[in-house]
Amino acid sequence: MRRPYDLLARQHRCPPYSYSESTVRHATERGRPKFVMLVWRSRLFLPLAGILAGLIAACGQAPRPVTYSIPVTEAEIVMSRPPIEGVLMVEAFSADDVLAGRKLAWRAGPEDLEIRTYAYHSWNESPPRLLQTHLRTCLDSGNIASSVVVPSDRVQSDYILGGTLRHFEQQKVGDGGAVVDIAVDIYLAERRSRRILWRQPLTIMQGVANQTPEAAVDGFIAGLDDLCDLVLTTIAEHQ
């Protein structure tokens, strides 16, 4: 015997999809309705559900991590003759826990003492290591000594350049502006006696286009170049 909801489906020319028997039965119990809501289980339902789930998952995904590097550049200032007679070793600079890590650091303003880090923006090396590598190449090209090395070169040196990295962060200011703050306490010492010949704090404040991490990286690149020139002139003044 043909079921009433089969006949109803034929009369309404339903597409060849399956439907809920309970829905049609409930409708036919009240007589022939003007409009019947059929619950279709389309073959397209599962693919569409998969696409929708994919879109929802994509919206919930974390941002893709970005890693930045500092290009090694030569000094703009070149000494006519080396102020240091002998081999100069650039040691790794010390830093606090935040600056010793690889995350890009920032502060909310000049009065803000808390240094924060970006979750998905990092350096390829820690800032102390970036500073060491940059100064080694820059000072060597600036003819600051007969040779400039780092401890990994395993070369005996006559002098040591080292210190503490105090600031290496983006500093946000009002109206969407920002600056890059690079500050280091630097010293020059005799290697054999470890006697410090001089010590001096150096600071570079470099303005950047906006408050994005990408603009900060451009500021760090320019700021390290300026710091290298400042170290060159500082060493020359003390020798």
TABELNOR-V754953 format. One record per backbone hydrogen bond with DSSP energy under -1.0 kcal/mol. CO is the residue of the C=O (numbers start at 0). NH is the residue of the N-H. If there is no record, write none. Layout:
co->CO nh->NH
co->CO nh->NH
//
This chain:
co->2 nh->6
co->3 nh->7
co->4 nh->8
co->5 nh->9
co->6 nh->10
co->7 nh->11
co->8 nh->13
co->9 nh->12
co->14 nh->16
co->17 nh->40
co->19 nh->23
co->20 nh->24
co->21 nh->25
co->22 nh->26
co->23 nh->27
co->24 nh->28
co->27 nh->30
co->41 nh->44
co->43 nh->47
co->44 nh->48
co->45 nh->49
co->46 nh->50
co->47 nh->51
co->48 nh->52
co->49 nh->53
co->50 nh->54
co->51 nh->55
co->52 nh->56
co->53 nh->57
co->54 nh->58
co->55 nh->59
co->65 nh->121
co->67 nh->123
co->85 nh->145
co->85 nh->146
co->86 nh->157
co->86 nh->158
co->87 nh->148
co->88 nh->160
co->93 nh->164
co->95 nh->99
co->97 nh->100
co->101 nh->122
co->103 nh->117
co->104 nh->169
co->105 nh->115
co->106 nh->171
co->108 nh->111
co->115 nh->105
co->119 nh->65
co->120 nh->103
co->121 nh->67
co->125 nh->129
co->126 nh->130
co->127 nh->131
co->128 nh->132
co->129 nh->133
co->130 nh->134
co->131 nh->135
co->132 nh->136
co->133 nh->137
co->134 nh->138
co->135 nh->139
co->136 nh->140
co->137 nh->141
co->138 nh->143
co->139 nh->142
co->141 nh->78
co->143 nh->83
co->146 nh->87
co->148 nh->89
co->149 nh->152
co->150 nh->153
co->157 nh->190
co->158 nh->88
co->159 nh->188
co->160 nh->90
co->161 nh->186
co->162 nh->93
co->163 nh->184
co->166 nh->182
co->168 nh->180
co->169 nh->106
co->170 nh->178
co->173 nh->176
co->176 nh->172
co->177 nh->207
co->178 nh->170
co->179 nh->205
co->180 nh->168
co->181 nh->203
co->182 nh->165
co->182 nh->166
co->183 nh->201
co->184 nh->163
co->185 nh->199
co->186 nh->161
co->187 nh->196
co->187 nh->197
co->188 nh->159
co->189 nh->193
co->194 nh->189
co->197 nh->187
co->199 nh->185
co->201 nh->183
co->203 nh->181
co->205 nh->179
co->211 nh->215
co->212 nh->216
co->213 nh->217
co->214 nh->218
co->215 nh->219
co->216 nh->220
co->217 nh->221
co->218 nh->222
co->219 nh->223
co->220 nh->224
co->221 nh->225
co->222 nh->226
co->223 nh->227
co->224 nh->228
co->225 nh->229
co->226 nh->230
co->227 nh->231
co->228 nh->232
co->229 nh->233
co->230 nh->234
co->231 nh->235
co->232 nh->236
co->233 nh->237
co->234 nh->238
//
